[in-house]
Amino acid sequence: MPLRAIPGILLLALCVTFAAPLKAQTLASPPAQPAQTTPESTRPEGTRQDLRALLDTLEDDAARTAFLARLRALVESGTVAPEPAAPERDDWLAGATRSLGSFSNSVLGLVGEIEQLPEQAERFFEDLSDPLVLQRVGWAAIMVITVLAAALLAEYVAKLLLSRLRRAVEARHARGLPMRALLLGIRTVLDILPIAAFAAASFGVLALVELNFVIRLAVVTVINANVLARLILAAGRAVLTPDAPHLRLFPLENESAAYGYLWVRRFAYTVVYGYFLLRAAWVLGLALPTYHFLSHALGLFVAGMCIVFILQIRAGVAARLRRIGAREGRAARLRDTVADFWHVLLIAYVVAAYIVRVFDVAGGFAFLTQATLLSLLTVALAALAISLLLRAFDKVFRLNGEMRERYPLLEARANRYLPALRSGMQGLVLAVATLVLLEIWGARPFEWLASDHGQGAVGRLISIGVVVLAGLIAWELATVFSERLRAGNPSSTRLKTLLPFLQNAFRVVLLTLGGLILLSEIGVNIAPLLAGAGVLGLAIGFGAQTLVKDVITGIFILMEDTISVGDVVEVGAHSGLVEKISIRTVHMRDFDGNVHSIPFGEVQTIKNMSKDFAYAVIDVRVSYRENIDEALALMSEVAADMAAKGPLAETIVAPFEVVGVEALEESYIWLRGRFKTRPLGQWNVKREFYRRIKAAFDARGIEIPYPHRTVYLGTDKKGEAPPLRLVSQRPEDLSAPQRARRAEAARAARTPGPLIEEHPGARERSEEDEEPMLPTIEERRH
């Protein structure tokens, strides 16, 4: 059975149910007195006298004319005292009380209707026993069926005539959006024409038949419901196009389109047919309390349908919302929050609408509709404003290619506060939008802002903004000044040391002053705070004397420029490269990579090995048999070659300085010279010189001696030394076994073999000795 035929069947049942008693009462029998009419004798005496006086006044022409004149004068003068209105804050409570009373009456009325069903059924069958009533009811049913049959026939013929054109429109594929919109509009018109034929045929036939006014009104109600529901379905089909995806104007999946159209049809049939059928039943004689109860029940059912629909599409809508806009940032987090809780807000809206409907709040639906539309408009305008602001920021703060190539760091510096500015402007737009939304929903925030308290709060916010802006400007100027100092002196270690310290101190001062001003602006009395901070600082100063000592000593060391970042210093028992200097400690990294943190309070002496320049002190040792002048000349020659060319030529800033003979030691002569080098270059210069002087000495045959040791053999009583024979043998004069044993001994000792020199007091060894023992007069070692 088609769904649109159900209202006709229900209408026929309503006509049969309510029309027979009405006809029987109006045509077959005289009018009956109301069942609950109060007898004349039971009315109060005051009421009977008032009615008689009013009747006498209306019957007398002169009295009636005077009474009407007085009424007209009162209306024109406006002196009628209005009824006292309840306070505004109690309107909702009074409305809720009235609504609960109406609901109770509706329930009682429905119970009464149910209790009267047997009596009405008995009366209905009694009325049907009357041939005249049965004839009239049958005639009414035939007319209703005739009207609906004619309307359905006209609709069928219209569909049959337009079916070929409709199929041709749906079969045509459109490429562009305008062509799709045109074809979709033609198909929508073809859908509406059968509905128009149904309405025209039903109203045309209805005008030709004779029906009772009540039944005619009920039939018109059902026809209007049918036409309205089908128009809603045509509009839903035009928007979603579930059966023609190639004509769809919106990016929507086929399954989603079919699902949406299914719910459109459910809502259209439930709301439209339910409402109009209840109206028809009320017109045909349904009690008013029962009508209100059933209408509330219908509203509850529709609200439940809305909640079910919202819960079913919750995940899909949340996924689509998360794909809108940026992936990170405050706006993205706000969007994700809305995606997680949008269904809760919408369900609350549905519940609020139903409560307004049940409590019958005066102007509730109008206010709800107006507030909803204005809220949607406000949100759309806020989103548009944020989008335009972001685009404007991108265009204004974007540098062209030439400027970016000339100043590669300019864009990063110019856009340093761009994220904060974006966030601030977005927050401002959102704040204004929130105030507008609160105003729309009746919170009246602008009225509060216009008051004294509101103006004071706005003034404090402006003052706080000015303080924050002034602090940012001061910090930016300090940063620009420090960067210019660094650019003008890129190699200044003093600037590298002092600038971070001064920037940290300036940051602390700015934060302290800004925090105190902000506290003062929000109404906090900072005088006790300052006094407490002074007392606390004094207590901390006494309790942390070591810390204060470290800070004060560090300040003096930094101001005197004793050490800087990048220096190689020796502080106490530790030495290394200075990597960081704070207001309290110095951090050094030694040659092994260990970091030493030394408080300034423990520093007694500082040895800075990289201040302005350095000396690479050269110590060279030669044997006593060498010519000292020749060795010094060779040292000068090697040093001059190093200063003239080589990888360390730029490190040497002055000619080599020959100091001369530093000392005469036991087994060598100590020669000294020095290079003047750039800071931190002395060690490399010294290593390179030693490498070169060793090669030069080897080429010239100048000996770099081992340490010597003298062996004393003692004397006898006559004062004569015992004779000692020393045989000088070269390695090539030894036999093969002797050379093998000597090489084995040298390998075992990992030292070269002994060098034997002649001694004037040595005696000759007997020739029968196979391998002489060679006592050492001088032995050399590293």
Secondary structure, DSSP 8 states (H G I E B T S, - for coil): --GGGHHHHHHHHHHHHHHHHHHIIIIIS-----TT---GGGS-HHHHHHHHHHHHHHHSHHHHHHHHHHHHHHHHHT-S-------GGGHHHHHHHHHHHHHHHHHHHHHHHHHHHHHHHHHHHHHHTSHHHHHHHHHHHHHHHHHHHHHHHHHHHHHHHHHHHHHHHHHS---SHHHHHHHHHHHHHHHHHHHHHHHHHHHHHHHHS---HHHHHHHHHHHHHHHHHHHHHHHHHHHH-TT-GGG--S---HHHHHHHHHHHHHHHIIIIIHHHHHHHHHHTT--HHHHHHHHHHHHHHHHHHHHHHHHHTHHHHHHHHHTSS-SSSHHHHHHHHHHHHHHHHHHHHHHHHHHHHHHT-TTHHHHHHHHHHHHHHHHHHHHHHHHHHHHHHHHHS---HHHHHH-TTHHHHHTTTHHHHHHHHHHHHHHHHHHHHHHHTT--HHHHHHSHHHHHHHHHHHHHHHHHHHHHHHHHHHHHHHHHHHHH-TT-HHHHHHHHHHHHHHHHHHHHHHHHHHHHHTT--HHHHHHHHHHHHHHHHHHTHHHHHHHHHHHHHHHTT---TT-EEEETTEEEEEEEE-SSEEEEE-TTS-EEEEEGGG---EEES-SS-EEEEEEEEE-TTS-HHHHHHHHHHHHHHHHHSSTTTTTB-S--EEEEEEEE-SS-EEEEEEEEE-TT-HHHHHHHHHHHHHHHHHHHT---------------TTS-----------GGGS-HHHHHHHHHHHHHHTS--------TT-----TT-SS-----SS----
